[in-house]
Amino acid sequence: MKDKNNKWVYIISLIFIAINAFFISKEMYLFCVLPVALLIIILAFFYYDKLLLLIVFLTPLSIPLHELYKNLDFDMNLPTEPLLVGLTIIIILKFMLDKSFDKKILYHPVSIAIYFYIIWLFVTSISSTMPIVSFKFLISRLWFIIPLFFLTTQIFKDKKNFYRYFWLYIIPLLFVIIYAVTRHAQYGLLDKKIAHWAANPFYKDHTSYGAILAMFIPVLAGFATKKKTAQKKKILIWALFIIFTIALLLSYSRAAWLGVIGAFGVWIIIKLKIKFRNLAIFSIIILLLGFAFETQILMQLKRNKQDSSVNVENHIKSISNVSSDASNLERINRWKSAIRMFEKKPFFGWGPGTYMFKYAPFQLSYEKTIISTNEGNRGNAHSEYLGPLAESGIFGLISVLLIIITTIYTAINIYSKSKNEKVRTLSLISLLGLTTYYIHGFLNNFLDMDKATVPFWGFTAIIVALDVYYKNTEEEDDDSDKKLLKVNT
């Protein structure tokens, strides 16, 4: 019987080689991809955890399709987005057949907030001024959220996958850093203009590159300060932390720098155990003072003439320059356009994904800058908050805020109530990594890119999985990395 099976293996292999040789002779190479495609399908059906982790590893190294084919009307990152599309379809089919998905995840507050977000995207896609654009936007969100959040929570049932997830993104990102710094060094490390394209083609610009570096700096800091980590590992992790920090500085992404500073502030608040009520009162007082002295604050900001600079101190000062810095002024132009769009359609908005096609008439001539455009070819609202406000109305913004609020609440609840130090650390570094992006989201938006969505939804999935599966676990006596958590039985 075994010999008979081997015989068929040889026959099928020879047939494949013959067919493939024929296609190669005709300069048709797509048939070569068939074994890889079959392997991916097998992984998706039977080993989806391995395929997900493979996607995480490939994400920092993915390349936009338009880098290979300049004349295409659409774009996606290869090979990650096609893998995510296929994985999403298979997940939906599997769920329809066996309906075995963990209900604790499905009914979690973060998941419910995500349902509201998706449902409202669907509603506003129907009412959209450009329905085809909006439904494309909705579908792209689904192929990110379904595998990268819902399915990812399931791979964390294997406790080893928490650290695998982090390291499988960090390691290839390190190669991108080496690549970017090497290119930077060829023309001068302190040349800010080179930072804009140093990480191409892996990251389209310095802002997206900086945003991702910022997300992993709290992670590396958490690993480096973990009490039971071996000394040699600590030295290695601290070295990586320094490399990532230098890379972040060389990215010249002011928004990413603000994100890290903000995350550090959140860390202080958590460590000092400042009550939410006191923090809320303080925030309200600051807001009221801001409104009361709005004129004086604006006058002071307009006195700042410091443009972006290679000097780090001056580059930081340029963050508040709203009088001459073209980048800052263009953001303000986009934000004001988004607010005017919201005022015109406050409930349903203009439709998901339509901002870049619709904002041009809402620009005022005296607010335009030297980098303004009416073509919709230089990004969108530059905000993860004002973009949904313009495109999906007030409930679009609320849906985004609900995801953030429920995630923050869940992470802080885990950190304050769990007695397991490793669970507390994982929840904290995931929250701080997300915090860098929550802050960055005021100034840019990258959740339409695999580079940002993999860590964003992955970190969110980590927090939810910790809450569902590990919050009430006990600390293990064994401090090896191979055994992370001990589940109560």
N, C-alpha and C positions, 0 to 999 in steps of 0.2 A: 504493500500500500504506500509506504514511504517512497519507494523508488518511482512509483507511478506519479505521486505528487511532484517529485523532483523533475520528472520528465516534462510535466506541464509548465513548471517554472522555466525550464530551459527553452521550451517551445515559445512561450509568451515573450520571453526576453529576446529571442532571436527575431521574432516578428517585429517587436518594438524597434530593435536596432536597424532592421531592414527598412522599415517605414521612415524612421528618423533620418537615416542616411539619404533616402530619396528626397525628403524635404530639404535637407541641408544642401544637397546638390542643386536644388532649385532656389537656393538662398532664402529659404523660409525656415526661420529658427524658432517659431512659436511652439512647435511640437516638442522641443527640448524642455519646455517648461512643464509638460504634462506630469512627469514623476514628482516634481516639486508640488504641483497643484494637488495631486493625489495624496501626498504626504500631509499637506496642510489640512485637507478634508478629513483624513483619518485622525489627525491631532484634534481638530475641532469637535469631532463626534465623541472620541474616546479619551482624549487627554487635553481638554480645553485649558486646564491650568498651565500646562507647558506652552501651549500656543499663546496664551495671554502673557506669560512671562517673556516669551520670545518677542512679542510686540513691544513690551516695555523696553527690552534691550535694544531693539531696532529703532525706536523712536528718536533718540538724539542723532542718529545717523541717517534718518530718512531724508529724501531729496524731493523737492517739488517737481512735478511732471513737466512743467514748462521749462525747467532747466535742460531737459532732454529734447522736448518738442516745443519750439518757440511759438508756433502758429496755432496751437489748440485754443478753442474758445472756453475751455474749462481747465481746472487745475486740481490736483490732489497730491498728497505726499506718498511717495513710494518707498518701501512696500507696505507701510503700516495701514494706510486707509483702505486699500482693497482687502487686506486681511481683516480689518474691523468690520467692513461691510459684510463679507462672507460669514464671519463669526456671528454677527447680529442675526442674520437670516437663519443660521443653524440653531442659535439659542431659541429664537421664537418658535421654530418648528419643534424642537425638543420639548419646550414648555407646553406647547399645545398637545403633544402626544402623552407625556408622562405626568405633567403638572406636579412636579416634585420640588419646586422651588421653596426655600425656607420662608414660611409665613411671618416669622419674627422680623425678617429683613423687609418683607413686603409691607408690613404695617408699622415700620419704624417711622418716627416723626420726620426724619430727613427724607425718607422715601416718599412720604405723603406730600412733602413740600415739592419734591421733584415731579410728582404726578400733576400737581397744580400748575407747575411751570410748563410741562409738556402739553397739558390740556389747553392752557391759555394760548400757547403757541399755535395749537391746532385751530382754535376758535378764531384767532386773529389772522391766521393764514387764509381762512375762508373769507373773511371780510377785507383781506388785503387789497391794496391798490395794484399789486403785482402778484397774483396768486401763484404763478409758476415759480417765481423767485422765492416766495415765502415757503411753499411746500418743499422746495429743494433745501432750504435752510432748516426746516423741521426735520426732514429725513437725515440730514447730516448730523443734527443734534442727537437723533436717536442712535445712530451707529457709533457715537461717542459714549453716550450715557448708558445704554443697555449693557455693552460688554465691560466698559471701564468702571462703572459703578456697581450695577447689580450683579454681574457675573464675578467681578473682582472680590466682592464680599464673600463669595463662596470659596475662593481659593485660600482665604485666610482661616478657613476651618483647619487647615494645616498650618500650625503656628510658625513653622520655619519660613513660610512665605512672606511674613512681614519684612524681615531683613532682606530676603531675596529681592523683593519688590524695590526697596530703596537702592540696593547695590547694583541691580541690573540696569538702573537708570544712571547711577553715578559713574560707573566704570566707562561706558561709552561716552558719556558727557566729558569725562576727563580727556579722552582722545580728541574730542572737538576743541577743548580748551587748548591742548598742546598745538593742534592745527592752527587755531586762531592766533595764539600768542606768537607762534613761529612766523606767521604772515605779518603780524603786527611788528615784530622785531626787524623784519627785512626793510621796513620803511621808517622805523622809529617808533618806539613803544609809546611815546607821549604825543603822537599825532592823533588828534581826536577824529579827524576825517576817516582815517583808516579803520577805526573801530566800527564804522557803519557797515563795512563789508568784510571784515576780517573773518567772521564765522560763516560766510557764504561758502557753499550752497546749503549748508546744514541749517542755518538760521538766517532768515531773510534780512534781518537788520539787528542793530545792536540792542534795541529795546526788548525784543522778544528773547534774545540771548541772555540779556541781563535779568529779565524776569524769572527765567528758569534757574539761573545760578542762584538768585536770591532765595528761591524756594528750598534749595538744598543746603544752604548755609546753616539754618537752625538744626537740620537733621544731622549734619556732620558735627556740629557743636554738641548736640545731645549724645551722640555716640562717643565722642572724645572724652566727655565728662562722666560717662557711665562708671559707677564705682567698681564693678567687678570685671571690667575689661582688662585683659593682660597688658602689661606695660609696653611690649613691642607693638601690639595692635594700636594702643593709644598714640604712640609716636607716629605711626603710619597715618592714622586718622587725623591727627593734628596737622601733619604735612599736607594732607588733602584739603583740610579746612583753609590753610594758608594759601594753597594754590587757587582754590575757588574764590577766596576773598580778593586775591590779586587780579584774577580774571574778571571779577565783578567791577573792580575799580577801573580796569582797562576797557570795560564795555562802555564806559561813560554814559550809562543809563541812569539818569537822575531819579526816575520813578522807581527803579529797582533799589537804589540806595535808600530812598525814603521807606520802601517796603521793609528792608532789613532793620532800619532804625525803629520803625513802628512795631515790628515784631519784638524787638528788644524791650520796648516800652510795655507791651502786653506781658512779656515774661516777668518784668518787675512787678506789674500789677498782680499777677497770679502768685508770685513768690511772697509778696507782702500780704496776700490774702485780703486785698481791699474789697469791701462789700460792693455788690452791684448797685445797691441803692445810693451809696456815697459817690460812686463813679458816675451814675446817671445824673445826680444833682450837680456835680462838678461840671459835667458836659453841658448841661442846660445853662448853667451860669456863664460858661465860656461863650455859648451860642448867643445868649442875650447880650453879653458885652460886645460881641462881634457886630450884632445888629445896631446896638446903641452907638458904637464908634465906627460904623461902616465907612463914612466919608473920610475920617482921619486915616483909617487903615489903607484905603485905596490911594489916598494922596501919598502916603509913605511908600507903598509898593511902587507907585509910578516914579518915585525918585530913584529907584534902583535901575541903573543903566548897565549893569554887568551882564554881558552876553555869555553864552556857553563858552567854556575855555578848557585848554589842556591842563591848566592848573586846577587841582581837585578842589581847593578852597573856593576859588572863583567860580568853578562849575557848580558848586553847591549854592553859592550866593545867587547864581543866575536862575535858580528854581523860582524865586519870587519876582523875577523881572517880567512885569506885564506891560512894559512901555516900549521895548525895542527887540526883545528876543523873539525871533520869528517862530520858533517851535512852540513857545508858550502862547504867543498870540494866536497861532493857528489852532491850538487846542481850544482856546477860549472861543474862537470863531465857530468851531465845530459844536462846542457845547451849547452856545447860544442858539445855533441853528436847530439843534435837537430840541431845545426848550420851546422854540417857536413852532416846531412841528408838533410837539405835544399839545401846545395851546390850541392848535388848529384841529387836532383829532385826539382829545384827551382820554377817551375810553378804549377804543379799539386800536388806535394808532394807525400807522401807514402800512403795516405788515412786516413780519419778521424778515430781516435781510434786505429791506428796501431803503434803508437810510442813505447809503452811498448813491443811490439813483435819484433820490428825492430831495436831498438837502440843499442843492445848489440855489434854488429860488429863495431860500430862507436866509441866505447870506446877505449882509448889508455891505455896501461898497466900502464904507469907512472902517469896517472890521476885517476886511480881507487883508491878506499878507502876501509877501512875495512867493510863498509856496502854496497859496490857495488855488483851487481848481474847480471848474464846473463839470469836469468829466467823470467824477466818481472813481478815479483811478489811484488815489493816494490814501487808501484806508477809509475808515468809517468814523464813527462818533468819538473815537478815542476815549471811550468810557464803557465799562461793563454795566453801568447803571443808567446813564442817560441814553445809551443806545436802545435798550429795551423800553425805556420810557417813551421814546419817539416812535419806535416800531410797533409796540404792543400796548401802549397806553399805561395808565396808572397801575393796572393789575400786572402788567409786564414787569415793572419795577418791583412791585410787592412780591411777585413770585421769586425773583432773584434774591431779594432780601430775606425771604423766609428760608431759603436753602442755607444762606449764610448764618442766620440767627440760630436755626435748629442745629446746625453743625457745631457752632461755637458753644452753645448750651450743652450739647452732648459731650463734647471734649472736656469742658470744664467740670461737668458732673462726674465723668470718669476719673479725672485727675484728683478731685476733692474727696471722692468716696471709695475709690479702689485702694485696697491694702497691698496690692501687688506692685512693687516698684517698677518692674519692667513694663507693665501695662500703663502705669502713670507716665513713664518716660515716652513710650510710643504715642500716647494720646497728646502729650505736650508738644513733641517735635512735629507731629502731623499738623496740629493746630497752628503752631508758629510758622511752619512752612506755608500753610494756607493763608495766614495773616499777611505775609509779605505780598501775596497775590491779591487779597481783598483790598489792600491799600493801593497796590499798583493799578488795580481796576478802576480807580478814580481817574487815572491819567492815560490808560491804554486798554485795549481789549484784544486778547489772543485766544479766547476759547473756541475760535473756529479753526485752530491749528492743533494738530496731534501733539506737538511739542509741549503745549501748555495743558491740554485736556488730560493727558495721561497722568501727570502728577496731581493735577487739580482733583479729578474724580477718584484717582487712586488714594490720595491722602484722605479724602472724604469717606471712601469705602473702608479704610483702615479704622477710622474713628467709629463708624457704625458697627463694624465687625467686633471691635474691642468691646463696645457697649453691649452687644447681643451675646457674644460668646465668652468673653474673658473678664468682664468688669468685677465679678464676684469670685475670682479665682485666688488661690493662695500662692505666696511666693515659694519657689522651689529651693530646696537646699543645694541642689546641683546648679552651679553657676555657669555651666558650659553653654556655648552658643547653640548647641544642638538641641538643648531642651529649654524652651522659652517659658512656657506656662504650664501650670498644673490645674486641670479642670476639676472642680468639685464633683463628686459622684454621690 
